Amino acid sequence: MTDFKTKKIGFIGLGIMGRPMAINLVKAGYEVHVYDRKEENMAAVVEAGGHSASSNKELAQICDVIVTMVPNSPQVKDVLFGPEGIADDMKEGSCFIDCSSINPIASKEISAELAKRNIPMLDAPVSGGEPKAIDGTLSFMVGGPQELFDAAKPLLEVMGASVVRCGEVGAGNTTKLANQIVVACNIQACAEAFTLAQMAGVDPELVFQAIKGGLAGSTVMNAKVPMMLEGNTKPGFRIDLHIKDLNNALDAAHTVGAPVPMTAAVQEVLQWLHNNEAGSFDHSAIELYYEKLTGIKLGR
């Protein structure tokens, strides 16, 4: 399979993550075509040098590679197989790369349907949130055929600092579910620990400075604790999306019989936040759950 640099790339899903990802492809010299129902979402990509299409159908007809970055399994399936689905319009010899975070079972179902049309697929979810989408340092967890992965890797490396093939289709999203469990539990642990520190009379900012370089330190801590201390809930990754990911993780775990009690516990906290009008906040707003229980505003 030839280098994707010579191919037309169709990008569907220009939200918080998809828009900067598409812009980075344009800046790297790829010919990128986009469609979004919201004109303003396409505008930034077009301004960077991309091309707008009139519909997803047009993208499928003119592009060699279709990349999606949409919320969940139903949206991916709708893009491909819904009333305005593009699967039957995709060019012969084209391929599909889904960067959405979805249930790995759905990834396998989608791949099987596309295989009937001789369209190979990678599931390639990402981690890193909006900041890393903007600066092109996302982590890609990829599942799919080795040959397609090898061809697509340079394209993915434009958007990410880490691109790892984890196995066949579905392995990428299984890896992403593991990632989301670790991230969610880490954020909750930080909120709990720093609340304890402040209630015990110790400045949480000093606790952060003291422990971030030790074994407890992590990328999650470095990114999210400052947000907690500032009361900054601007979403890099929304609580509602993390709820979606953990629902997929729980479904997958139940399917294979894996024990996930910590995942279930943090999911209950996230669901409480959703029910209390915080679903659109950044997932670091788990801190608000502890604030509700204790009356303590971290660092403030």
Rosetta blueprint (number, residue, H / E / L):
1 M L
2 T L
3 D L
4 F H
5 K H
6 T H
7 K L
8 K E
9 I E
10 G E
11 F E
12 I E
13 G L
14 L L
15 G L
16 I L
17 M L
18 G H
19 R H
20 P H
21 M H
22 A H
23 I H
24 N H
25 L H
26 V H
27 K H
28 A L
29 G L
30 Y L
31 E E
32 V E
33 H E
34 V E
35 Y E
36 D L
37 R L
38 K L
39 E H
40 E H
41 N H
42 M H
43 A H
44 A H
45 V H
46 V H
47 E H
48 A H
49 G L
50 G L
51 H E
52 S E
53 A L
54 S L
55 S L
56 N H
57 K H
58 E H
59 L H
60 A H
61 Q H
62 I H
63 C L
64 D L
65 V E
66 I E
67 V E
68 T E
69 M L
70 V L
71 P L
72 N L
73 S H
74 P H
75 Q H
76 V H
77 K H
78 D H
79 V H
80 L H
81 F H
82 G L
83 P L
84 E L
85 G L
86 I L
87 A H
88 D H
89 D H
90 M L
91 K L
92 E L
93 G L
94 S L
95 C E
96 F E
97 I E
98 D E
99 C L
100 S L
101 S L
102 I L
103 N L
104 P H
105 I H
106 A H
107 S H
108 K H
109 E H
110 I H
111 S H
112 A H
113 E H
114 L H
115 A H
116 K L
117 R L
118 N L
119 I L
120 P L
121 M E
122 L E
123 D E
124 A L
125 P L
126 V E
127 S E
128 G L
129 G H
130 E H
131 P H
132 K H
133 A H
134 I H
135 D H
136 G L
137 T L
138 L E
139 S E
140 F E
141 M E
142 V E
143 G E
144 G L
145 P L
146 Q H
147 E H
148 L H
149 F H
150 D H
151 A H
152 A H
153 K H
154 P H
155 L H
156 L H
157 E H
158 V H
159 M H
160 G E
161 A E
162 S E
163 V E
164 V E
165 R E
166 C E
167 G E
168 E L
169 V L
170 G L
171 A H
172 G H
173 N H
174 T H
175 T H
176 K H
177 L H
178 A H
179 N H
180 Q H
181 I H
182 V H
183 V H
184 A H
185 C H
186 N H
187 I H
188 Q H
189 A H
190 C H
191 A H
192 E H
193 A H
194 F H
195 T H
196 L H
197 A H
198 Q H
199 M H
200 A L
201 G L
202 V L
203 D L
204 P H
205 E H
206 L H
207 V H
208 F H
209 Q H
210 A H
211 I H
212 K L
213 G L
214 G L
215 L L
216 A L
217 G L
218 S L
219 T H
220 V H
221 M H
222 N H
223 A H
224 K H
225 V H
226 P H
227 M H
228 M H
229 L H
230 E H
231 G L
232 N L
233 T L
234 K L
235 P L
236 G L
237 F L
238 R E
239 I H
240 D H
241 L H
242 H H
243 I H
244 K H
245 D H
246 L H
247 N H
248 N H
249 A H
250 L H
251 D H
252 A H
253 A H
254 H H
255 T H
256 V H
257 G L
258 A L
259 P L
260 V L
261 P H
262 M H
263 T H
264 A H
265 A H
266 V H
267 Q H
268 E H
269 V H
270 L H
271 Q H
272 W H
273 L H
274 H H
275 N H
276 N L
277 E L
278 A L
279 G L
280 S L
281 F L
282 D E
283 H H
284 S H
285 A H
286 I H
287 E H
288 L H
289 Y H
290 Y H
291 E H
292 K H
293 L H
294 T H
295 G L
296 I L
297 K L
298 L L
299 G L
300 R L
